[in-house]
Amino acid sequence: MEQIINGLKYDTEAAALVASDRWWDGHNFERNGRNTYLYRTKAGRFFLHHTTLWQGERDRIEPVGLEEAKQYYEDLPEHEMSYAEAFGEEPEEA
């Protein structure tokens, strides 16, 4: 999916998938008909790709800032890259 927001082009094909909630539950990959994917662009910006199977809803892209991207990384269960790969730093020790 590709979408222009505030003059910037966000493209799921050109960006790197960081994390998602897409996982096989034995029947399908969709969570209640909706999925969320966190991507990082080549320029280092983050965005969410929300997908839906529900009638009347559309797939959409939502740009997010660094702190919000980090929170989504923590909340989304499937990680395609490590925290350090995604954000260029190791998480702080507790």
N, C-alpha and C positions, 0 to 999 in steps of 0.2 A: 504494500500500500504506500502511496505517496500523497503528501498533503503539504501545501504551503501555508505557513502560519507566521504572521508578522514579517513577511518578506523572506522567511527562511524555509528551505525545502527539507522536509523530513521524509526519509525513504527507508522502509524496512529492508529493502533489497541491498541498499548501500551501507546500512548501519550494522553494528555488531550486536547480536543478541546477548544480553547480560543475564537476565533471569526471567522466569515466568511462573505461572501457576498451572501450566499444561503438563499433566501426568496421566498415565494410563491407569484407570481404576478397575480394569478387567472388562469394561464395556465400551468406554469411549474416553476421549481426551478432554472434553468440555466440562467445565464446572458450572452446572445449572444453566448451560447454554451461553456462558460468557467466559472469556479468558483475558488475562492481562499479561502483556509482555513489556519488559524494560529493555530499551535499546540505548546504545551510545553511538553518536555519529563520529565520523573521522575527525571533525573539528572539536570533539570532546563534549558536545552537548548531549543531554539525556532526554528521552521522550518515552511515553507509554503508548503502546498500541493496544487499544481495547477492541476485542472482537466479540460478536454476538451472533446467535442463531435465532434470536427472537424477532418475530414479525413486528414491523414498526420501529425497530432500532437499527442503527447503522454502525458499522465499524468506524472507529475514529482514532485520531492521534492527538495526544496531549503532551506538550512540552513540560518538563519539570526541571527544577533547579537541582543543584548538587545535593543539598541536604535532604530534599524530598526523594531523590533517586536513591540515596543511601538507605532511607527508611523503607522504600519499596524493596530494595535488595534484601533487607532483613525479613520483610514480611512475605515475599514470594518464596515458595518452597524449592523451586528448581533453579539451580545456578549453573549457567553455561560457562562462567569464568569466575576466578577467585575474586575476593574483595580487592586485593592489591592490583590485579589486572584491570578491574573495572574502574577503580578510583585512583590508582597511582600511589597508594599508601596502604600500609597495614593498619588494621583497626587497633585502637588503643587497648591496652590491657585493663582488665576490670580491677 
